[in-house]
Amino acid sequence: MSELTGFSKLLRKNSTEAEKLLWRHLRAKRMLGFKFRRQQPIGRYIVDFACFEKRIVIELDGGQHAENIKQDKMRDDFLKSEGFRVLRIWNNELFEDIDGVLETIMNECDISPSPQPSPTKGRGGSSYCSGN
């Protein structure tokens, strides 16, 4: 096991309250059928959450990130160079507006209503893409 993989397992065991809260909404394909992984190594970094299918990384930022702007930009630039979109969410934003945060994540996953079947065929209604 690589050092990074071992450290990511330790981070999963010691999740922050913000990570636990968001994970309850992302785990087990609860985000509209998309699989998210937590504390996932990508390159030399460990990201908070990643959806490889949609190439999205979600980073939860606490107060320490206000002081780490340069390091966060280098990290984001690397992830973008690997084809990921990086979504940074402040912990307080998550706690104060979980519904808004979840809606933002859904939008990043490019979720849109699927086309409605023709009513003349006897079927109607709409559903959302499950990502499967």
SVG drawing of the C-alpha trace seen along z (x, -y; Angstrom):
<svg xmlns="http://www.w3.org/2000/svg" viewBox="-52 -34 56 36">
<polyline fill="none" stroke="black" stroke-width="0.4" points="0.0,0.0 1.4,-3.4 1.9,-6.1 -0.8,-8.3 -3.3,-5.4 -2.6,-4.7 -3.0,-8.4 -6.3,-8.7 -7.7,-5.7 -6.6,-7.6 -8.4,-10.7 -11.6,-8.7 -11.5,-7.4 -11.0,-11.0 -13.5,-12.9 -14.5,-16.4 -18.1,-17.2 -18.5,-19.0 -17.2,-15.9 -19.5,-13.6 -22.5,-15.8 -21.8,-16.0 -20.8,-12.3 -24.3,-11.4 -25.7,-13.0 -23.0,-11.6 -22.4,-8.1 -24.0,-5.0 -24.8,-6.8 -27.3,-9.1 -26.4,-12.0 -28.7,-11.1 -26.9,-7.8 -23.3,-9.1 -20.6,-7.4 -18.5,-9.7 -15.4,-8.6 -14.1,-10.3 -10.5,-11.1 -9.4,-10.0 -5.8,-10.1 -5.4,-11.9 -1.8,-12.4 0.1,-13.6 -3.0,-15.0 -5.8,-13.6 -9.1,-15.3 -12.1,-15.4 -14.6,-13.9 -14.3,-12.9 -16.7,-11.6 -14.6,-10.1 -17.6,-9.6 -18.3,-13.3 -14.7,-14.4 -15.7,-16.5 -13.7,-17.1 -15.3,-18.7 -13.1,-20.3 -14.5,-21.4 -12.6,-24.4 -12.4,-25.4 -10.7,-28.6 -7.2,-27.3 -7.8,-27.6 -8.0,-31.4 -4.2,-31.2 -3.4,-28.5 -4.6,-30.3 -1.4,-29.8 -1.2,-26.0 -4.9,-25.6 -4.4,-27.3 -1.5,-25.0 -3.7,-22.0 -6.6,-23.2 -4.4,-23.8 -3.1,-20.3 -6.6,-18.8 -7.8,-20.9 -4.8,-19.7 -6.0,-16.2 -9.5,-17.0 -11.3,-17.6 -13.6,-20.5 -12.9,-21.7 -15.8,-22.8 -14.7,-24.5 -17.3,-24.8 -16.7,-26.6 -17.7,-24.6 -19.9,-27.3 -21.7,-27.5 -22.4,-23.7 -23.8,-24.0 -25.9,-27.1 -27.3,-26.1 -27.0,-22.3 -29.8,-22.4 -28.1,-25.2 -24.8,-23.2 -26.5,-20.0 -28.1,-22.0 -24.8,-23.4 -23.3,-19.9 -26.2,-18.6 -25.7,-21.5 -22.0,-20.6 -23.0,-17.0 -24.9,-18.5 -28.1,-17.0 -31.0,-18.0 -34.5,-16.6 -34.5,-13.8 -36.7,-14.2 -40.3,-13.4 -41.7,-10.4 -44.4,-11.3 -47.9,-11.4 -49.2,-9.7 -47.3,-6.6 -49.2,-6.3 -46.3,-7.4 -45.6,-10.7 -43.9,-12.4 -40.3,-13.1 -37.4,-11.8 -33.9,-12.7 -30.8,-11.1 -29.3,-8.7 -25.8,-8.8 -25.7,-5.0"/>
</svg>
